[in-house]
């Protein structure tokens, strides 16, 4: 971790955008927002449910 924070790659360190995920990752692609494909799927499902939930 110390080596990563001292390297030029520290600018690519990001927090995962998935709900309830507390991980950080090194961004490898400009559109990458999640640490794993599993977190990406969880974020998409949460976004879908938010858009389509029944009115209360």
Secondary structure as GFF3:
##gff-version 3
##sequence-region A 1 56
A	DSSP	alpha_helix	2	6	.	.	.	ID=ss1
A	DSSP	three_ten_helix	8	12	.	.	.	ID=ss2
A	DSSP	beta_strand	13	15	.	.	.	ID=ss3
A	DSSP	beta_strand	24	26	.	.	.	ID=ss4
A	DSSP	alpha_helix	37	52	.	.	.	ID=ss5
###
